[in-house]
Amino acid sequence: LHSGRIKVAGESVAAEYRESGADLAAEFAALLDRAKLTLAGEEHWPEEKLPSIDPEAIAGELGLDHPAKNADFGRIRRNFAFANHPDRVAPHLRQRAMIRMQVANMLIDEAKRRALAGARR
């Protein structure tokens, strides 16, 4: 990676990227606990089917349950954000959309790490 006067060694960045995903399960658990507390007041919206915050459901929406070998993670992230970003949903769904975006970003980052680790083998 080279940008003007800033030089970064590719392998050291890749190693840091792989290592940063080591504690993803704890991050997911904390995120879901916060989500349950934040969304506790949504019971007054039963007439509308609320989007899921379940990581498995979001992974299915993203297509990460069966990822392609050369998946374009940037495109996946942009498409999900276009449909689910908090600025693009109704006001009463913004907290849920924020949580969905956080979970989706974590899932995409983890899939990207796995793809990078698989390519290095």
Buried (B, 14 or more C-beta within 10 A) or exposed (E): EEEEEEEEEEEEEBEEBBEEBEEBEEBBEEBBEEBEEBBEEBEEEEEEEEBBBEBEBBBEBBBBEEBEEEBEBEEBBEBBBEEBBBEEBEEEBBBBBBBBBBBBEBBBBBBBBBBEEEEEE
